Amino acid sequence: MKPAPVVDSSDKKHPEKLSELLERLARDAGERVSMGQIASAFDDRSFGAFLMVFAIPNLIPLPPGATMVLGLPMVFVSWQMVIGYQKVWLPKPLANYSVDRETFQRMVARVAPWLRSAETWVRPRNWPLDGVIRERLFGLFALLLSVTCVLPIPFGNWLPAFAVGILGVAHTERDGNCLALGVLVGLVSVAIAALVVIFTGAILVRLF
């Protein structure tokens, strides 16, 4: 499947807030709601939304090696940005996965208040990524952080996952200030991961 061309969003008005979008989707939902329907509703904001969603499991303390699996969806999403997809493409089995309307409405009811609180300080402002090249650079940085999450680096996965989560929120809400914070956290996380790799490599060289 060839990637759809990225549309320059500089002339687009910022769409409704994410909390409002989810509440509308829950209100107008049919008997079941699929992942494909949710992705379509997010439209060009689906990248940020899915990066944020997939980053969350990586922030939970889990057994060693779990992030190698949980980080792969972030790699999958960010790679699509790099190669020029306009919105997230999901494999058919995942796109067809659905929940019943009542379950989806309960999920939205729990998430929406938290989103509304976040939206009081995360809002459309100073967005610098209008344009194809800048969007792909964003995807490349998110891909770097996602790959860092997948690598078996001791204590080196939480911070890049946190950075991906911030970047996801920033991209979804078109918030340049939040983007700057995510980039800063991301750069620090990559530097720490690099130091851990170098330090571990030096120890292994001395041992063997």
N, C-alpha and C positions, 0 to 999 in steps of 0.2 A: 504493500500500500504506500503510495507516494504521499509525502507530507503536504498538507495544504499550505498555501502561501500565508505568511504572517501579514495581517492587515495593520497598517499604521493606525494606532489608536489616538493620535493627537487631536483628531476632530471629533472624537466620541465624548459624549457627556458621561460623567460618572454615573453608573447605574445605581439602583437601589441598594441600600445597606444589606450586608449578608444576612443579618438577623431577619430583616423584612422579607428577603428572598426566600429563606427557608420557611418562614411562617406562611407565606403565600403558597409555596409548593405543598406544604402540609394541608393547607386549607382547601386547595383545588385538586388534591391527589385523588386518583381512582382507588380501586380496591387494593392495588399493590403499587409500590414505588420501587423502581429498579435503579441500580447504580448508573446506568446509562441515562436515565431521565434526570438524575441529579447532576451528572456531568454536563448535560445539555442546558440545564437551567443555569449553571454557573457560567456557561459560555466562555468568553475569553478570560474570565477570572478563575477558570477551573484549575489552572496550574497552581496558583497560589493556594487555593482552597485544599487541593489534594496534597500539596507539600506540607501544609499545616497539619492535616489529618494524619498523614503517614509519619510525621515527625513525633507525634505525641507518644506512640508506644515505645519509642526509643528513649524517652525521658523517664520511663518507669524502671526501677531496679529489677533486672532480670538475670538469669544464670549466664555465665560466660558463653559467648558464641551466639547468643540470641540476636544481638544487633546485626550479625552477619546476614541474617535472614530478614529481619525487620527493616533493615536499611535499603534492601533491594527495591521496594516500591518507590522510594525517593529517587533512586538512580533511574528507574523506569520513567518517572514523570519528568525529571530535569533533562534527561537525554532527549525527550521529545521537544523540549524547548530549544535545545541546541540545534537540532536538525530541521527546525522550522515549522513544527505543527502549530496550528492556530489555537487549538484547545486540546485537552487531554483525550487521547484515544485509549479505550479500554478493550482488552481481549473480549471476545463474545461471551465466554462463560461468566466473566466478571461483570460485563455490562448488563447481562441478563439476570444477575443475582438481585433478588428483590425481597422486600419485607412488606407485611401487610400494612394497611393505612393506619390502623390504631397504634401499631408499634412505632411507625415513623413519626406520628404525631407526638407520642410520648417522648421520643428522642429529641425532637425539636423543642418541646416544652422545657426540657432540662437544659438544653444548650443555649437557647435563645436569650435567657436572662444574662448569662455570662457574656455572650456576644454583645448585647446592648451595653453592658458595663464597659467592655473593651472599646466599643465604638465611641465612647465619650472622650477618649484621648487618641484613638487611632482614627484618622479621617483623611479624606483626599486633600493632599497639600504637597507642594514642591516635588511633584513626581517627575523624575528625570529620564524615564525609560521609554518614552514614546519613540517608536521607530524600530525597524527590524533588527538592526545590528545591536543596539543596546539591549533589546529583549533577549537576544541570543547570548550576549555577554552575561546577563543575569542568569540565564540557564546554565552557562558554563561554570559560573561560580557556585551555583546550587549543586551542580553535578560534582564538583570538586569536594564540597562538604559532604555530599551523600556518599561518595566513594570512601571518604575518611571514616564515615560511620560504619561502613561495611568492613573495613580493614580490622584485623584482630590486634588492635592497639590497646594495651592495658590502660583503663581509665581515660581513653582518648575518644570515646564515642558520644558521651553525653553533651559536651559543649557544642560540637558541630551540629548535632541534632537540634539543640536549642536554637542555634543560629538559623537552621533551615526553617524551624517553626516561625521565628520572627520574620524571616524573608517571605514566608508564605502569607502571613498576615499583612505585611507591607504590600505585596503584590495584589492581594485580594482587594484591599482598600485604597490602593494607589497613594500610599503615604510615604513621601520621600524621607521624612524624619525617621520613621520606623525602619525604612530601608537602610539608612545610614547606620542605625544601631545594629541591624542584622549583619551588615558588612563588617563592622568593627568586631562584633563577637565572632564572626566567621573567621576573620584574619587571625585573631588571637587563638582560636581553636586549631587552626591549621598550623600555626607556629608551635603550639604546645605539642601537637601530634608529631610534628617533625622532630622536635627535641627528644621526645620519648623514643622515636625510632632510632635516632642517632645514638642516644645514650644506651639503648638496648643493644644496638649493633656493636658499640664499643666494648660492652661487657662480654658479648659472645666471642668477639675477636680475642680478648684476653683469655677467656676460658679454653678456647680451642686453637 
